[in-house]
């Protein structure tokens, strides 16, 4: 991760997204599960690849398909998928195609995607994708709440980059489907899996904002508790941080 994204705000934003993914998994799977399964499109489930001949020129799957697919990589997540606990508990099951292609560690995926997503960009235009000035003001307010807390960054950090990441996250995760640009994080299916588990496309902006706000505070609390355990320091008192 870039040194510019090592600020507490970026750390807590990444952790907040993973926390929200974990809650989605808990709701859908009804118990804690690290590896989960999101149902793929039927062709992909049956053949392991989008192409017409997954045996030519040699056997392959969607992760290494040699056939051109046009400008956009097809989705590996079916429409309105539900998360299911991974049922591959044996070593042979963990080595099966179904597990390797369609089951995944959601925390690893969330962390990997967010580390890429938060990298600094030269074109900070994320705010242009928001629907209204009210939405821009709401995200500005959230950022100010974070930056004004003494254990966060203060105003020394890259405020414009933080705001841009927040805006892009709300725009991209509330779309019907992630754009190709959002899916350019290496494996393009990382963005799809984060998008599916957050479930923001079915929620209002206000609902998503409230969810993320609470998760950022919780992530910050976890981070500070961990730091205090390692340093033996006392908590910073601030009665207003969790009162929002």
N, C-alpha and C positions, 0 to 999 in steps of 0.2 A: 504494500500500500504506500502511496506517496506520503512524504513527510507532512504535506499539507492536510492530509486526511487523518492524521494521527491525533487531532484535537478531540477532546471528550465528546463534543457534539456528534462528530462522525461515528465515533465508537458506539455511542448510545443509540444513534439512529439505526445503525446496522443491527445492534442487539434488539432494538424495538421491533424491527421487521421480523426477525426470527422468533421473538416472543409471540407476535400475532399469528405467525404460521403455526407455532406450537399449539396455540389455543384453538385454531381451526382444526388441527389434527385431533386434539382431545375431544372436541365437540362431535366430530364425524366418526372417530374410531372408538370413542367411549373409554379409552384407557391410553396410558402413555405408550407411544410406539415411536422408535427412532426411524425405522425404515417403513415407508408407506408405499402404496400403489395407487396411481391415478389412472383410471381406465383410458386407454388410447383409442384412436379411431379403429374401426373393425379391420380394415385392410392391414394396418400396421400390426395389430394383435395377431392376425392370422399368418402373416408372411414375414414380419420382422422388418419390413422395409416398405417405402412408398412406391418403389419402382415396379415395373411389370414382371421383371425376372430377377429375383434376388439370388439366383444361382449363377448368373452370368456377369462378367467373365469368370468369376469364381464366387463361391458362397459368401454372402455379406449381409449386413443389416443396416439400419438407418444411420448408424454412427459412422459408417465408412462407405456409403454408397458411391460408386464411381460414375453413376449415370447423371447427366445434367438434369436439374430440377427446375430450371427457370430462375427468375430473379429472386424468388422467395422460397425459403425452406418451409415445407409443410409442417403442420403442428403435430406434436406427438401426444398431445392431450386432447381427449374427446370433448364434445360439447357437454357442458354442465356436469363435469366429472365429480364423483364423490371419492374422498380419500378412504382407503381401506388399509388396515394393518398388513404389513408384509407377512405372508404365511410361510416363507421359506426359512425354516428354523434349522435345517440340517446343512451340512457342508455341500452335499450334492444339490440341494435346493438353491443355495446361495450361488452356485456355479451355473445354474440353468439360464437359458436365454431369457425366459420371462422375468427372472429376478434382475439380471444384469441390464436389460433394456427398459424395464417398466417399474422397477422398485428403486427407491432412492432414499438417502439420508436427508431429510428435509432441512435440518440445521446446517449441514455442510453446504447444501445447495443455496440456502438463503445467505450464508456468510460469503460464499464465493461470488455470488451474483452482486451483492451489495459492495464488496470490495472493488469489483470492476466498475460498478455503476457510479460510485462516488469519486472516481478518479477525476482530477481537474480537467476542465475543458476550456478551450479558447473562446468558444461561442456560448456565452451565458444568456441564452434566450428561453430558458424553461418557462419563465413567467408568461410568455406570449401564448402558451397553450391553455392557460386557465380561462375559465368561462366568463369571469367578471372581475371587476375591481374589488368587490367584496371578498372574493376568494384570495386574491393577492394580499389584501390587507390582513386576512385571517392567518395566512402563512407567515407574513411579516411579524404579526403579533406572537405567534408560536416561537419564532426564532428569537425575538426579543426576550421572551420569558426564559428561554434557555440561556441566552448570553448574559442576562442580568444576574444569574445566580453565581455566587462567588466560587463555587467549585467547578463551574464550566469554564469557558474560554475567555470571558470578558470580551471586549471589543477589539482585541489584538488579532484575532484569527481572521481567516479569509471569509468575511461575512457574505460577500456576493456569491461565492462558491457554495456556501451552505444554503443560501436562499435558492440558488439554482437547482441544487439537488432536491430540495423539498418540493419545488414546483414541478420538476420533471417526474418525481415519484408519484405525485397526485395525478398528473396528466396521464402517464404511461400505465399505471396500475388500475386506472378507472376506465380505460378503453375497453372495447369489446374484445380485442385481441392485441397483444403487444406488437409494436411495429418491428420491422426488420432491424432498424437502428437499435432498438432496445434489446433485440435478441442477438446482438453481435458480441456477446460477452464470452466468446469462445464457443462452448456448447450452446447453441441457440435455445435449447429446451430449458435451460435454467430459468430464464425470464418467464417462460410459460408456466413453469411449476410454481414459481413465486406468485405470479398473477392469479393462478387457479386457487391457491391456498389462501391468499389474502381475501379473495372474493369481493373486492371493492367495486367491481363493475355493477353489482346489484345494489350498491348502497349509495346514499346521498353524500355529497361533499362533507356536510356537517358530521355525519356518522363516522366517516373515514378520519376526519380531523380529530374527533374525540377519541377514537380508538388509538390513533398514533400518539396523541398527546399523553394519554395515560401510560402507554407502553414506553415512551421515552423517559417519563418520570421513573417508572419501575426499573428500566435498564440503568438509569443513573444511580438509583438507590443501590442496586446490586453491585455496580462498579465501585461505588464509594465504600460499601461494606467490605468488599474484597480488598480494597486498598488499605482500609483501617486494620484488617486482620494481618496484613503483611507489614505494616509500619507501626502498628500499635498506637496510632493517633486517635484523638477523640473526634466525634462527629462535629460538623459545622452546623450550628443551630440556625434554622431558617424556617419560621412557621408558615411562610407563604408558598414554599415551593410545591407542596402537595395539596394546596388548598384550591386548586383551579377546578 
